[in-house]
Amino acid sequence: PVVAMSSTCPGLYCGRMMVNGSVEGECGVCPRGERANIQKVCEACTESPELYDWLYLGFMALLPLVLHWFFIEWYSGKKSSSALLQHVTAMLECSMSAVVTLLVTEPVGMLSIYSCRVQMLSDWYTMLYNPSPDYVNTLHCTQEAVYPLYTIVLIYYAFCLVLMMLLRPLLVKKMACGLGKSDRFKSIYAALYFFPILTVLQAFSQYYDYAFPYIILVLSLVTLAVYMSASEIQKKRLVVLFSHWLLHAYGIISISRLDKLEQDIPLLALVPGPALFYIATAKFTEPSRILSEGGNGH
C-alpha cells in the first residue's frame, strides 16, 4: 500500500528515505543501520553504544565462554592435563570471535560500532507494531530498531561455532590422552547443543537487556556456593573464587551503571561478601558435624 500522500508516516518505525538532501519516496521500512526519527525520516545511526549496552553485549559474549568452561570442566575428568589448555583455547576462540564481529560491523575495520540506542521496550519487537493506516492493508516496517544489539550477538555466536570447529577437535585429539575416545569430544558435542539453544533464546533478548545484571548476580552466587561446597582442590577453588568475584563486580557495575561514581564505587566492597559469609558459616553446616551432634543428642 502507498502512503506517500500522508504528511507523516503512520506507526512507530515507518519512515521515508532521504535522497540528495530531500525526503523522497513512500513510507516504509528503513534500511539496516537506520531508524525513523521524530520527523519520520530514515536517519543513519552513528551514535556509540552507551556503557549499559556494552555491558549487555559483554554479558552475551560471556555466556558461550562460561558454558564452554563448565562443560570442559564437567567432562575433562580429575586427572586430565588437557583441561587447562582447553579452557585457554575456549577463551581464545571467544576473544577472536568478538574481535572479528566488531571488525565486520559498521564502521567496518574498526573496534567500535554504530548503534541505534534502545529507547523503549517495543524497539526489540518492531514486527508487532506494523501499522494499518486504512485498517485493511498492513504497512510492514519491521526492522532492527536496536541495531546492532540483536544481530551482532547472532554473528558472534556463528564465529564462535566456526572457530570452535576449526581449533578444538585437533587440540582435543592430540592432548586428551587421559580420556576415553567417547569422552574426548563431549565438551564439543555440548557446545553443538547449547549454541542453537542460545540462538533461540536470543529471541527474548529484550529481557536479557533489562535483567542481565540480576541474572549474573543470582547465578554467580548459586554456582559459587555449589562449587565451594563440592570442590576439594584448593588452588582451583581460588581461581574459581576470583572468577566469581569478577562476575559479582560485573553485575554490580551493570546495576549501578556507574552514574554516580562516589556512590557506586564503594558498592564493589560487597564483592567478597558472599565468599566470606560462606567461609565463616561453613563449619556450622558441615554434614558430619550435624550428624555427630544428632547422634550425641540421641
C-alpha positions as CSV (number, residue, x, y, z in Angstrom):
1,P,0.0,0.0,0.0
2,V,1.2,3.5,-0.8
3,V,1.0,6.0,2.0
4,A,3.1,8.7,0.2
5,M,0.4,11.3,0.3
6,S,0.3,11.5,4.1
7,S,2.3,14.3,5.7
8,T,3.8,11.9,8.3
9,C,4.2,8.2,8.2
10,P,2.0,6.1,10.5
11,G,3.3,3.7,13.1
12,L,6.4,3.9,15.3
13,Y,9.0,2.6,12.9
14,C,8.0,3.6,9.4
15,G,9.9,6.4,7.6
16,R,10.8,7.9,4.3
17,M,14.2,7.8,2.6
18,M,16.5,10.9,2.4
19,V,17.9,11.2,-1.1
20,N,20.3,14.1,-2.0
21,G,19.1,16.1,0.9
22,S,15.4,15.8,0.1
23,V,12.9,13.4,1.5
24,E,11.6,11.1,-1.2
25,G,9.5,8.0,-1.7
26,E,6.7,6.5,0.2
27,C,6.6,5.4,3.8
28,G,8.2,2.1,4.5
29,V,10.9,0.2,6.3
30,C,14.2,2.0,6.9
31,P,17.4,0.3,5.7
32,R,19.5,-1.7,8.2
33,G,21.5,0.7,10.3
34,E,18.9,3.4,10.0
35,R,15.9,4.4,12.1
36,A,13.0,6.8,11.6
37,N,13.5,10.0,13.6
38,I,10.7,12.3,15.0
39,Q,10.0,13.7,11.6
40,K,9.6,10.1,10.3
41,V,12.6,10.3,8.1
42,C,15.1,7.4,8.0
43,E,18.3,8.5,9.7
44,A,21.6,6.6,9.9
45,C,22.6,5.6,13.4
46,T,26.0,7.0,14.1
47,E,26.0,7.1,17.9
48,S,28.2,4.9,20.0
49,P,26.5,2.4,22.4
50,E,26.0,3.5,26.0
51,L,28.0,1.8,28.8
52,Y,25.0,-0.3,29.7
53,D,24.7,-1.5,26.0
54,W,28.4,-2.5,26.1
55,L,27.8,-4.3,29.4
56,Y,24.9,-6.2,27.8
57,L,27.0,-7.2,24.8
58,G,29.7,-8.3,27.2
59,F,27.2,-10.5,29.1
60,M,26.0,-12.1,25.8
61,A,29.7,-12.7,24.8
62,L,30.5,-14.3,28.2
63,L,27.6,-16.8,28.0
64,P,29.2,-19.2,25.5
65,L,32.6,-18.8,27.2
66,V,31.2,-19.7,30.7
67,L,29.3,-22.7,29.2
68,H,32.4,-23.9,27.3
69,W,34.4,-23.7,30.6
70,F,31.6,-25.5,32.5
71,F,31.4,-28.4,30.1
72,I,35.2,-28.7,29.7
73,E,35.4,-29.0,33.4
74,W,32.5,-31.4,33.6
75,Y,33.8,-33.8,31.0
76,S,37.6,-33.5,31.4
77,G,38.0,-35.7,34.4
78,K,40.1,-35.1,37.5
79,K,43.4,-36.2,36.1
80,S,43.1,-34.7,32.6
81,S,46.1,-32.4,31.8
82,S,44.3,-31.0,28.7
83,A,41.5,-29.2,30.7
84,L,43.6,-26.1,31.2
85,L,44.6,-25.9,27.6
86,Q,41.0,-26.4,26.5
87,H,40.0,-23.5,28.8
88,V,42.6,-21.2,27.3
89,T,41.6,-22.3,23.8
90,A,37.9,-21.6,24.5
91,M,38.8,-18.1,25.7
92,L,40.9,-17.6,22.6
93,E,38.0,-18.7,20.4
94,C,35.5,-16.3,22.0
95,S,38.0,-13.4,22.1
96,M,38.9,-13.8,18.4
97,S,35.2,-14.1,17.6
98,A,34.4,-10.9,19.5
99,V,37.2,-9.0,17.7
100,V,36.2,-10.3,14.2
101,T,32.5,-9.5,15.0
102,L,33.4,-5.9,15.9
103,L,35.6,-5.6,12.8
104,V,32.9,-6.7,10.3
105,T,30.2,-4.5,11.9
106,E,29.8,-0.8,10.9
107,P,32.2,1.0,10.9
108,V,33.9,-1.9,9.1
109,G,37.5,-2.5,10.2
110,M,37.3,-0.6,13.5
111,L,36.9,-2.0,17.0
112,S,33.8,0.2,17.6
113,I,30.2,0.1,16.4
114,Y,27.4,2.4,15.5
115,S,24.3,2.0,17.4
116,C,20.6,3.0,17.3
117,R,20.1,3.3,21.0
118,V,17.3,1.5,22.8
119,Q,14.5,4.0,23.5
120,M,11.7,1.8,24.6
121,L,10.8,-1.9,25.1
122,S,9.0,-2.1,21.7
123,D,12.2,-1.4,19.9
124,W,13.1,-5.1,20.3
125,Y,9.8,-6.2,18.7
126,T,9.1,-3.9,15.7
127,M,7.2,-6.8,13.9
128,L,4.4,-6.3,16.4
129,Y,4.0,-2.6,15.6
130,N,3.3,-2.7,11.8
131,P,0.6,-0.1,11.3
132,S,-2.7,-0.5,9.3
133,P,-3.5,3.1,8.1
134,D,-6.8,2.0,6.4
135,Y,-7.5,-0.9,8.8
136,V,-7.2,-3.3,5.8
137,N,-3.7,-3.2,4.5
138,T,-0.7,-3.5,6.7
139,L,2.4,-1.4,6.2
140,H,5.3,-3.6,7.0
141,C,8.1,-1.6,8.8
142,T,9.8,-4.5,10.7
143,Q,13.4,-3.6,11.3
144,E,16.2,-3.8,13.8
145,A,15.4,-0.6,15.7
146,V,18.1,-1.6,18.4
147,Y,20.8,-2.0,15.7
148,P,23.1,-3.8,16.1
149,L,22.3,-5.2,19.6
150,Y,20.2,-8.0,18.1
151,T,22.1,-9.3,15.1
152,I,25.6,-8.7,16.4
153,V,25.1,-11.4,19.0
154,L,24.0,-13.9,16.4
155,I,27.0,-13.1,14.2
156,Y,29.3,-13.5,17.3
157,Y,27.7,-17.0,18.0
158,A,28.3,-18.0,14.4
159,F,32.0,-17.0,14.6
160,C,32.4,-18.8,17.9
161,L,30.9,-22.0,16.4
162,V,33.1,-21.9,13.3
163,L,36.4,-21.2,15.3
164,M,35.5,-24.0,17.8
165,M,35.0,-26.5,15.0
166,L,38.3,-25.4,13.4
167,L,40.5,-25.4,16.5
168,R,39.1,-27.6,19.3
169,P,38.9,-31.0,17.7
170,L,42.6,-31.0,16.7
171,L,43.6,-29.9,20.1
172,V,41.4,-32.4,22.0
173,K,42.5,-35.3,19.7
174,K,46.2,-34.6,20.4
175,M,46.0,-33.6,24.1
176,A,43.2,-35.5,25.8
177,C,45.2,-38.7,26.2
178,G,43.7,-39.5,29.7
179,L,40.2,-39.7,28.4
180,G,38.4,-42.4,26.5
181,K,37.6,-41.9,22.9
182,S,33.9,-41.3,23.6
183,D,34.6,-38.8,26.4
184,R,37.2,-36.7,24.5
185,F,34.7,-34.7,22.3
186,K,31.8,-34.4,24.8
187,S,32.5,-30.8,25.6
188,I,32.4,-30.0,21.9
189,Y,29.2,-32.0,21.5
190,A,27.7,-30.0,24.4
191,A,28.6,-26.8,22.5
192,L,26.8,-28.1,19.4
193,Y,23.7,-28.3,21.7
194,F,24.0,-25.1,23.6
195,F,24.7,-22.8,20.7
196,P,21.4,-23.5,19.0
197,I,19.7,-23.0,22.4
198,L,21.4,-19.7,22.9
199,T,20.4,-18.6,19.4
200,V,16.7,-19.4,20.1
201,L,16.9,-17.7,23.5
202,Q,18.2,-14.6,21.6
203,A,14.6,-14.1,20.5
204,F,13.9,-13.0,24.1
205,S,17.0,-10.7,24.2
206,Q,15.0,-7.7,25.4
207,Y,14.5,-9.5,28.7
208,Y,18.3,-10.1,29.0
209,D,18.8,-6.4,28.2
210,Y,16.8,-5.4,31.3
211,A,17.5,-8.3,33.6
212,F,21.1,-9.5,32.8
213,P,22.7,-7.7,35.9
214,Y,20.4,-9.6,38.2
215,I,20.9,-12.9,36.3
216,I,24.7,-12.5,36.7
217,L,24.4,-11.9,40.4
218,V,22.0,-14.7,41.2
219,L,23.7,-17.4,39.0
220,S,27.2,-16.5,40.2
221,L,26.0,-16.7,43.9
222,V,24.4,-20.0,43.4
223,T,27.3,-21.6,41.4
224,L,29.8,-20.2,43.9
225,A,28.0,-21.8,46.8
226,V,27.7,-25.1,45.0
227,Y,31.3,-25.1,43.8
228,M,32.9,-24.2,47.1
229,S,30.9,-26.9,48.9
230,A,31.9,-29.6,46.3
231,S,35.4,-28.6,45.4
232,E,38.4,-30.1,47.2
233,I,41.3,-28.7,45.2
234,Q,42.4,-25.5,46.9
235,K,44.3,-23.9,44.0
236,K,41.5,-24.5,41.6
237,R,39.0,-23.2,44.1
238,L,40.9,-19.9,44.3
239,V,40.8,-19.5,40.5
240,V,37.0,-20.1,40.6
241,L,36.6,-17.8,43.6
242,F,38.4,-15.0,41.8
243,S,36.3,-15.6,38.6
244,H,33.1,-15.3,40.6
245,W,34.3,-12.1,42.2
246,L,34.8,-10.6,38.8
247,L,31.3,-11.7,37.9
248,H,29.9,-10.1,41.1
249,A,31.7,-6.9,40.2
250,Y,30.3,-7.0,36.7
251,G,26.8,-7.4,38.0
252,I,27.1,-4.6,40.5
253,I,28.6,-2.2,37.8
254,S,25.7,-3.2,35.4
255,I,23.1,-2.4,38.0
256,S,24.6,0.9,39.2
257,R,25.8,1.9,35.6
258,L,28.4,4.0,37.5
259,D,26.1,7.0,37.2
260,K,27.5,8.4,40.4
261,L,31.0,7.2,40.9
262,E,31.3,8.4,44.6
263,Q,28.2,6.3,45.5
264,D,28.7,3.3,43.2
265,I,32.4,2.5,43.7
266,P,32.0,1.7,47.4
267,L,29.4,-1.0,46.4
268,L,32.3,-3.0,44.9
269,A,33.4,-3.6,48.5
270,L,30.4,-6.0,48.7
271,V,32.1,-8.3,46.1
272,P,33.9,-10.6,48.6
273,G,30.9,-10.7,50.9
274,P,29.2,-14.0,49.8
275,A,32.6,-15.9,49.9
276,L,33.5,-14.5,53.3
277,F,30.0,-15.4,54.6
278,Y,30.4,-19.0,53.3
279,I,33.8,-19.4,54.9
280,A,32.5,-18.0,58.2
281,T,29.4,-20.3,58.3
282,A,30.7,-23.4,56.6
283,K,31.9,-25.0,59.8
284,F,28.4,-24.7,61.3
285,T,26.8,-26.5,58.4
286,E,29.3,-29.4,58.0
287,P,27.2,-32.5,57.4
288,S,29.5,-34.8,59.5
289,R,29.2,-32.3,62.5
290,I,25.4,-32.2,62.2
291,L,25.2,-36.0,62.1
292,S,27.6,-36.4,65.1
293,E,25.7,-33.8,67.1
294,G,22.4,-35.5,66.2
295,G,23.9,-38.9,67.3
296,N,25.0,-37.5,70.6
297,G,21.6,-35.9,71.2
298,H,20.0,-39.4,71.0
